[in-house]
Amino acid sequence: MKKILLFVGIISFQSIFSQSFIPAYQSRVNSITQSNINSHLTEFSSYGVKTTGSTNNTNALAWLKTKYVSFGYAASQIVEDPFTVGTTNSKNLVVTKIGSLYPNTFVIICGHFDTIAGPGVNDNGSGISIILEAARILKDVPTEYSIKFINFSGEEQGLNGSQHYVNNIVNASTPKMDIRLVFNIDQVGGKAGQINNTIVCERDESTPTTNNAASATITQELANCTSLYSTLLTTIGPAYSSDYIPFENNNEVITGFYESNVSSFPHTANDTYTNMDPVFVFNVAKAALGALQHFAVASTTILATNETGNDFDNDAVRIFPNPTKDFINIEIKNRNIITYNFVLTDAAGRMILQSKNESKIDVSSFATGTYFGTFTSGEIKLTKKIIISK
């Protein structure tokens, strides 16, 4: 959605306040790649004008589903949310990652994939590419709060997809869906050929006013995270007519990102890859992932680089076999490691086993499934996804 006359009274914001830098968050932020951002943008562009209800819009939704499946999300986590406006039928795509401590409280990160009069690579392929990268990287990272990655349709025709979701999903749930906050990303592509080094962090400044203070706090935290995990400068601006507004009207807490150098190309045939700045999108993605980890309270443990399968083997320790049926073996390779602890938690974050200095750990009594094993010795700490199969 194109923003008009936004920057009256915007306040410069550089303070870090009390938020702390978390190395594990930065490690995941560093997993974002420019090549992935570029691929997402060009693939998004290839589907042309994605007007709500059109064949191109349907094809773009199918492409998004394929992306999430390729990241490893199960079919049960990926839900199509159909809605109808007049004679127009379309669908939102909702992908849910369950939290370990607060599975019924959700952090929503969202953006729209419908476009108007052009491929919409900035408005809003830029936001969609960032959400995809965040979903990819956080797939196996434990978070205390659940995350919903929502790809809305119908935004350009009047926030139809997000309004439907609030009316028919959020408010129709029993009890009503518990939303910690809504983080909207819309039009963050910048302008080609310009210095795009500033992102607008958006807060709620309208009615109802009961959620404004909480939005201001969350938006301040968004700006803090931007400074901690990216090179971008920040300004604070008001929320506008994008997909967080139906949530705001529902008294939810909202925040968002929007470009500072406002392009004139959205809603035209010239909203293309060549008229935006993919490097700016890459930098915004870093800020967004840092903030999303903060909002959802991601694990502060750096996961092993080969967390998704097979034995873990580095200069300090080898943990094997993986998958396993009955035992986990721990082989110490670093002579300086004298004592160590090993903790096994289930997918919900509950500790089910704790051992000290054991080289062979019996897991034969545990159910088939995915677990997380954490090895700790002094300053050495690593977490490995463990598959138990029978």
N, C-alpha and C positions, 0 to 999 in steps of 0.2 A: 504494500500500500504506500503510495507516494505521500510524503510529508511536506506540508507547506507552511512557511513562516513559523519555524519552530524555535529559532534561537534567540528569542527575546528573553533576557534575564538569565541566561545559562551561567552557571558558576563554575570556575576552574576548581579542580579537586585533585590533590596529589598526596594527601596524608595517608599513611598506612594504618594509623590508630593502633588498636590492640591485636590485630590479626597477625599471626606468625607465619613465616615461610616454612613450608613442609616439603622436605626433599623428595618424598615419594610422589607428591603431587606434581612437582617439577619433572620428575623422571617420566611420568605418564604424559605430561604436556610435551615433553621432548619426543614422544612417539608419534606426534602429528607430523605428517610429511607434506611438503609442498606438492609432490607428485600426486598424492591422493586427493588433495584439494583440487588440483588442476583436472584430474580425471573426473571427479564428481561434477565439476562445473561444465566440462565439455560434454559429458554424457547427458546431463540435465538439458543442456542446450540442444542436443540432437533430437529431442522430442518436440521441438518447435513450440508453437503457441498452444499452451496447455489450459485453454479456457475451461472453466468448470462444466462438467457434463460432456465434454468432447472426447473423441477417441484418443487424442493425444494425452488428455488428462488421465484417462484410464490406463494408457500405456505407461505413463510416468509413475502411477501408483504401483503397477506391476514391477517396474524397474526398482522402486524403493523396496518392495518386498524381497526381491532377489538380493539386494544389498544386505538387508538385515539377516537373511538366511545365510549368506556367505560369511557373515561375522560370527555365526554359530548360534543365533537365537532360535529357539524351538518354535514350532508352529503354534503351540499354546500361548506363547508370549506375543505373537503378532496377530493383531485383530483389525479387521476392516470394519469401519464404522459408517454404514450407509446413511445418507440423508437425502431429502427431497425438498426442493424449493420451487414451487409452481410445477412446471413440467420438467424441470432439470433434476437429474439424478446424479449423485456423486458420492464419493467416500473419503473419509479421513483414514489415516493409517496410524494405529496406536501400538507401540512396542513397550512392554513393561518388564522392568528388571526389579525383582523383589529385594527389599532391604532386609538386613539381618536382625535389627533391633526393633524397627518400627515398620513392619511390612504393610500396614494399612494406612500409612501416612506417606503422601506422594510429593516429590519434587517434579514438577512438569517443565520440560524444556521443549519449546515448540516453535514452529515456523510454517509458512504456507508454501505449497508446491504448485498451486494454480497460477497462471499468468494471464495477461491481457495484452493483445495487440503486438506481441513479440515473444521471443523465447524466455525472457525474464531471468537472464543469468544473474543479474544483480538482485532484482526484485521477483523471486526470492531464492534463486539457486544458491546464492551466497549463504543464506541462513541454513538451507537444507544441507549443503555440503559440510557445514560445521557440525550440525546435529548428527550426521552420519559418522564423522570422525570420532565424535564423543562416544557414540554408541559402540563403535568398533573397539575403542581403547578400554572402555569401562566394562565390557562384556563379562569378564571374570574377576573384576575387582570388587571385593565386598564393600557395600555401602550400608550405613545404618538405616537410612531412609530409602524407600522404594523410589525408582525413577520411571517416569513415563516420557518416552520420546514420541512426540505427537507431530505428525505431518498433516496439516490441515489443508483441505480444499475449500473453495467457495469464499476465500478471503476478499478477493477483488470485487465480488458482487455484493459485498455488505457483511463480511464476517460470518457468512452462513454456516460454514463448517464448525467453527468454534462456538457459535451460539447454540447450534444443535447439540454439541457435546456437553455444554454446561446444562442445557435444559433436560436432555434425555439420558445423560450418563452421570454427570456429577450430582445433580439434584434428585435424580431418580433412583440413586443407590440407597440401600437401606442397611445401616444408617447412611446419611449423606457422605459422599466421598470426602475424606480428610486431606486437604491440600496444604502442604507447608508453604509453598510459593509457586508462582508461575514465572518462568524465565523465557521471554519471547525474543527471537532473533529474526529481524526483518530488514532487508536492504542494508547490507554491510560490505558492499563491494567497492565503494570508493570510486574515484575517477582516474581513468588511465592518464598517465603523464603528469600527475600532480603528486605532491608529497602527502600521502595519506598516513598520518601518524597519530591520529586522535580518534577515539571512539566515544560516542554519546551513551552514557548510562542513564536509563530512563526510569523515572519514578512516578508514582500516582499523585496527581495534584488536583483531582476532580472529585465530584460526589459519586458515591457516598464517601464522606470524609473519615469514617471510622477506621478505614484500613490505610489511610495516608501515612501515618507515623510509622507503621510497620514497614510499609513500602519504602519510605525514606531510609530506614535502617538497613534493609536488605540491599537497596541500591548503593548505599555507602559501602557495604561489604563487597558488592560487585566491583565498584571502582577500586577498592583495596586489592582485590584479587587480580585485577587487571594490571596494577602496578607491580604486584609480587611475581606474576608468572608470564608477563609479556613486556615488550618494550614500548607499548602504546601509552600515550597520554590520555587523560580522561576529562570529560566535562559532564555535568549533570543537566538533564533536560526533562521535560514533561512527557508522559506517555501520550500516545496519539491513537488514531484509528487503525489498530492492528489487532491480532488475534488474542491479546491479553485483555482487551476491553470487556468482552462478555464475562470473563472471570472477575475483573475489577468491579463490574456492576453487580456481581454476585457476592461481593464483599470478601473476595480472596485477596491475598497479598501478591502484588505483581512487580516485576522489574523487566528490563530489556536492554538490548543493544540496537543502535542505529548509527549509520555512517555520519561523520562530521562534515566531510566534503559531499554535499548532497548533489547527486547526479540528476540531470534533467532527462535522462534516457528511459527510466522506468515508465511503463505503460506505452512504450513506442516500439517500433520494429528495431530500433537501434540499441535496445537493452541486450547487448551481446557481450561475449567474452572479451573481445578486443577493446571495448569501451569501459572496462572496469579494471580493477587492480587485484589480481589473484594473490599477490604477496600480502596485501592488506587483509584479505580473507584469511590467509594462513595465520597472521598475527592475531586477528580477532578470535580465531579458533583456539589459540593458546590461552587467551584470556578467558574464553568461555569454558574451556575444560578445567582450568584452575578454579573458576568460580563454582562450576557444577560439582566438583569434588568437595568443595567447602560446604555448599548448600546441602548435599546429600550425606555429608560426613563419611568420606571414603576412608578406607584403611590407610594408615600411615606407614605400613610396612611395604617395602619395595618387593614386589613379586619377582620370583625367579624368571629369567628371560625365556626359558622354555616351559613356562607354567602350563601350557596346554597339552602336554603329553610327553611320554617317554621318561627315561631316567634323568635326574638332575645330577650334573657332574661338573664341578669347577675345581679350582686349586685348593679349596678348603675342605670340601665334603662331597660325597656321592650318596644320593638317596635313591634306592632302587628296590624291587622293580616297580614299574608304573606303566600300565595298570598292574594291580596285585590282587591275589585271592586270599592270602592268609598272613603274610609277613611283610613288614617294611624293614629293609636293611639300611643302616647308616654306617658308612665307611668314612672315617676321619683321615684326611690326606695332609692336613696342615699340622705339623708336630707341635705348634704353639697352642693348639686347642687341647686343653686338659679336661675341662668339664663343659657339658652342654646340656641343654634342655630341648625336648621335642614335644610340641602340643598339636593335637589333631582336633579340628573343629568341623562341624557339619556345615551344610550349605546355608543354614540359618544363623551361623556364627556361634553356636553353642559348643563349648569345649566338651569333648567326649573321651579324651585320653590325654594324659600328661606323663612324661617319663624323664628320667635324668640318667645320662651316661649309658643308655641302653643301645646296643648295636643291632639288636633284632627285636622288633616290636610286633606283637601278635595282634592282628586286626581281623582275624577270622570270624569273630562274633558279630561284626558290624554288617549292616545291610548294604546291598549293592547300591552304589551311588557315587556322587562327587563330594570330596572332602578337601580341606586345606590343611597341609602340614607346615608348621612353623618351627624352624631350627634356630636356636639362639645360643651364642657363645660370646660373652663380652659384647663387643661392638658389632660382631657379625650376626646379622639377622636376615633370614630369607624365608619366603613363603612359597610353597609349591603346591599346585593342584594335584591331589591324589585321587586316582580312580580305583575304587574297589569293585571288582567284578567276580561273579561266582561261576 
